[in-house]
Amino acid sequence: MATATLNYEPMVFNPKLGNEAPLTAIQEEVLALKKERNALILAHNYQVDAIQRVADYVGDSLGLAYKAEEADTDCIVFCGVHFMAETAKIVNPNKPVLLPEMEAGCSLSDSCPAEKLAAYKAANPNVYVVAYINCSAGVKALSDVICTSGNAMKIVEKVPADRDILFVPDQNLGQWVSKQTGREMQLWPGSCYAHVLFTQQAIERLKLKFPDALVVAHPECVETVRDNADEVCSTEKMIGFCRDCDAEQIIVVTETGMIHRLQREIPEKTFIAGPTDTCACNDCRFMKMNTIEKLRDCLRDMSPQIEMPEDIRLKAYAPIKRMLEWSK
């Protein structure tokens, strides 16, 4: 039973009307370096606002993969986590790919080591591996097709009916896709440490304070949160849902960085950060390892850069290319 008592102040983002604050000196320096290096700056929706404001493109994993493949600049700077920058290198190998913080990892990616997946495949030769893009290049190289949260249902529906599917590494996204498509899948026991912290009790407590607010949740959330949300979708699809729905207040159950983009694109609405049992919002510690200062430094120094063996890159490229083709 939900209680009316919140043990924290909700994080409320009121309508963002009027002009944005001027860029800082470091942001201006980043833009000058970007021009000097002829660089493309890609940023995930979960990046800090200071980075999002100087990026050429802000989006989800699918959109970022397309942009990385199409890039015709001299280099790519990927503001996200390590597996995302790896993906950019896989699809565009002839350009330097910079990552502001090389230690920006991912609990999902870590949950599925390539050697464990290889052993599973050896024991189950009929398995068709659908890998969520949140995995290492080594895991991608062992997969049949990649997916993102935005295209996972479309990808799974295209898998041959006579194949057993293993979905790696996110069991929550896999469970949701299986339910939506009616396709049985074996689920790898991985999860996003940030998304599983959202609880239905916390959201119910927040709803008592904002009874007219709609709830939009990411499919990496646990089943009870997904089942009670008004909409479950990828970060990219959250933009359309929030823009088109009648609600003036929306509870956004995903990493807090998403709200920066929502405010820029839908400035007239109020957004409330999805809460956990102990905190009013939920930041991914890995996403937040990238800072505007580190972005400036990596452009200045052209370091650190993503490197990987060419044989792994080629093997990983095939299932990514299949995803990009199937998603069109």
N, C-alpha and C positions, 0 to 999 in steps of 0.2 A: 504493500500500500504506500503510495507516494505521500511524503510529508510536505507541508507548505513551507518548511524552513530550509533555506539555503545556507550552507556554511561558508559562502563566499559571495561576493558581488558579481552578478552576471557581467560578461564582457559584451557590451552593446555598442554597435557601430551605427550611429545615427546617420540620416541622409547626408551625403557629402556634396553639398551644393556650393557653388563658387569655384574659383580658380585654385589649383594645387599650389603648394608652397614652391618657391623657386628651387632649382637644383642646387645642391651643395657644391663646394669647390671640388670635392673628390668625385662627385658624379660628373661634373664638367670635365675633369681630368680623364675619367673613363671614356667619355664620348670623344675626346681629342685623341686618345690612344687607339680607340676603335677605328677611327678614320685613318690614323697613321699606319696601323697594322692591316688595314682592309679586313677587319674581323667581323664575323657575325656573332652576336651575343644572343644565345638561347637561354631562356629561364623557365623553370617549372613553376606551376601555380603556387607552390608552397614556399617559394623564395621570399626573402624579406622585401618590403616595399621599395627600399632604396635601390635594390637590384632590378626589380620588376620595371621601375620607371626608366631605366637606361637600356633595357633589353630591346632587341629588334623584334622578338617574338616571345610571348608568354603563353604557355599552354600546357596540355597534358602530354603523356608519353607518346601517344599516337601522333598528335600534331607535331611534336618536337622531332620525332623520327622522320616524318616527311620533310620538315624544314632542313634537317641535317643532311638528308640525301640530296636535296635540291641545291644546297649551298654552293654558290660560285665565288665566294670570297677567298682570300688567301689563307684564312684560318677560322676555326670555330671555337668559341668560348662557351662551355656548357655549364650553366649555373644550376646545379641539381646535385644528385648523388652519383657515386662512381659508376653504377651499372648504366646510367643514362648517358654519361660521357662515353663509355665503352660502346654503346649502341651507335652513337654518332660516328665513332671511328670505324665501326664495322661497315656502316653504309656509305662512308665517304673516306676511304683509307688514304687517299693521296694528300689530304690536308692535315696540318697539325690540329689536334683537338686538345684544348686546355681545360683544366678543371681547377677552379680557384683553391679548393681544399681537397687534396688527394685522400684524406682520411674520412671524407664524407661517405659513409657506407650505408647499409640498409639491413635491418633485421630480417626482412623477408629473403633477401638474396643470401644472407648468411645461413638461413635455415635449410638450404638445399645445396650442399657441397656437390660438385660435379662427380667426384668419385663414388658417392653414394647413389646418385642417379644412374651412373654407368653400371653399378652392381645390380640395381633393380631391373634395368633393361635387359641385362644378361640373363636374369632369372625369369623374365617375362617377355619373351621375344615378340609376342603379338601386340604389345602395348604401343599405342600412338600417343606421343608426348606432346601435350599442349602446354606451353610454358608462358606464364604471365611474364611480361617484359621485365618485371622486378626480379631479375636473376642475373648471374654472372655470365660472361662470354662463354665460359666453359660449359655451363648448363645449356645456354642457347645452342651451342655446337652439338649437343646431344639430343636436341628437340626436333620434332617434325614441323611444328608451326608455333609462332609466337602470337600472343594476344595482349591487348591492354584492357583495362576495365571498360573502356568505351566501345570496344568491338568484340569482346569475349563471346557474347551470344552468337553473333554472326559467324565467328571463326569456328566455334564448336559445332554449329549446325552444318558446316561444310566438311566435317571429318567423316570419312567413309563409315557407313553404318556397320560394317563387319569388323571394325577394329575396336578393341578395348581402349578407353581413354584414361591416361594418367594425367591429372591436372596438377602442375607444380607452379610455384611453391605455396600459394595462398589458399588454405582450406576454406576460408570464409567466402572469398570471391568464387571459388570453385563450387561451393555448396549453393550459392545464389544462382550461378549460371546453370547448374544442373537442374535446379528447381524451375527456372524460367524456360529452359529448352526441353525439359523432360528427358534429357540424355543422362544415363547413369555414367558416373565417372569415379575412378579411384582418386582420392584426394591426398596430396602430400601434406604432412602435418606442420605446415608453416603458417605464420601470421605476421601482420604488421604490428609491432609493439605499440605504436601510437593509436591505431584505430581500435584495437581491442580494449583500450582503456575507457572508451565511451560505454556507458551503461544506460539501460532503459530507465532505471530508477532516477538517475541524475536528470535525464531529459524530461521525465514526468514532473519532477520538482520544478524545472524551469518552465514547463508548460503551464503550471499553476500561476506563475507570475505573468506569462504572456499567452493567455488562452487563445488568442486569435492567430498566433503565429503558426505557420506551416513548418514541417520538419523535412529537410532533404539530407539524405545520408549516403555516404560512400559504401559500395558493396564490400569493402574490406572490413566493415564493421561486423560485429557478431549478429547472429540471427535474430535475437530479440529486438535489437535496435533496428535492424532492417525491416522486420515485420511490422513495426509500429510507426515507421516513417511514412510521410505522405508521398515521398518519391525516393527511389534508390537509383543512383546513377553516377557516372564518372564525373570528374571535376569539370570537364568541358561541357557536358550536358547540363550541369548545374546552372550554367550561365543562362541557357534557354529556359529552363524551368523557372528560375527566379525572375526572369524578365517577363515571362508570359503568364505566370499565376496571378490571381487577384489579390493575394495577401500583401499587406504592406510591411509585415514583419516575418522574417524567415530565420529559423534556427538551422545553422549550417554545421552538420556533423561530419567534419573532416578536419584536416590540419588547418590551423588558423590563417596561414598565409593566403589561402584561397579567398578570404574576405577582401583582401586588398584589390584583387581584380574585380570581384563582384561590385565593390564600391565605385571603381572607375567606370565600369560598363553599365551599372544600374544605380546611379547616384541618388535616385529619389526614394529608395527603399531602405528600411532598417534591417541590419543583419545582426544576429546574435550568435556568438561562438558556441558550438556544441560543448557541453560540459562533461567532465568526468566526475567520479564520486568525491574527488578532493580538490578539483581545480575548475575555474570558470572557462578554461580553454585547453587546447592540446597542441603543443608545438612538437614537431619532429626534431630531435636534437641533431640528427644528421643533416637535414635540410638547412638548419640554422647555423651550421658550421661555415657556410659560405657567407662572407660579409662584403660590403662595398669596397673595403680596404683591400681584401684579398683579391677581388676582381680587378682592381686597379693594378695591384702588384703582378698578377699573372699576365696581364696584357703588357705591362712594362718589361717584364723579364722573359716573356714567352715560355713560362714554366709555372707549374708542372704540366707535363704533357702525358696523354694516354698512350701506352705502348702495349702491343700484344703480338704473339706469334702469328704469322700469316696463315698457317694451317688452321688454327683455331678461328681466326677471323673469317676465313672462307667457309668453314663448316657452319659458323654462326650466322653468316649472311643469308644462306639458303632459306631457313625458316622465317627470318625477318622479311625477306623479299616476298615470300609466300603470303605473309600477313599483309604487307602493303598492297599486294595484288588483290587478295581476297576482300580487303576493306574498301576498295574503290566502288 
